Amino acid sequence: GNSVTQMEGPVTLSEEAFLTINCTYTATGYPSLFWYVQYPGEGLQLLLKATKADDKGSNKGFEATYRKETTSFHLEKGSVQVSDSAVYFCALSEGGDTDKLIFGTGTRLQVFP
Amino acid sequence: DAGVIQSPRHEVTEMGQEVTLRCKPISGHDYLFWYRQTMMRGLELLIYFNNNVPIDDSGMPEDRFSAKMPNASFSTLKIQPSEPRDSAVYFCASSFSRMNTEAFFGQGTRLTVV
């Protein structure tokens, strides 16, 4: 079945460092891919998405490119801030009529001043 | 719109008691999802509805769990009887009936069963 694999955390960085969180997926069709972020004590919020191969999603300085050849959707940010500390979830949508999201296990990011 | 609204935010109950979690989706959304989040298992989809009809409940862990959606603006997740291993954060989410659309999450209910 479809699945999402993320790098394990926590990822610990100093402020202004470069961030990469790896995400790979397994899917039989052509899913859409998402990154969600969960700040402490809150629900998940959509950070960015890409709906087809080679699309780049971007928001708040974060970017991710849908790579069909490597089945990847890695999250990157050039310069992280303390306020980016959160748990990041990669997800795919099976599409079709289901709109069912399949999530990775999440990666905790800790940014220190 | 106020977003997806869940209640209560926190629930502490004794083992064996019935627990009911509530969710009000965003108006106009016709998909509703219930997720459970724990440290050990991460985020798990329990069940989801389309137009108030349960579509996939394969993630519901046991018969002790049940979910209903009596109308487009309200859903419940019930655990009876509750057990300590049910302790988790339960999220409700909703979305439009379109391909590849964003799901909006509530703030969750933190359940502790002692």
Interface residues (C-beta under 8 A of the other chain):
Chain A: P31 S32 F34 Y36 G41 E42 G43 L44 Q45 L46 K49 T51 F89 S93 G95 G96 D97 T98 D99 K100 L101 I102 F103 G104 T105 G106
Chain B: V4 Y31 F33 G42 L43 L45 Y48 I55 D56 F91 A93 S95 S97 R98 M99 N100 T101 E102 A103 F104 F105 G106 Q107 G108
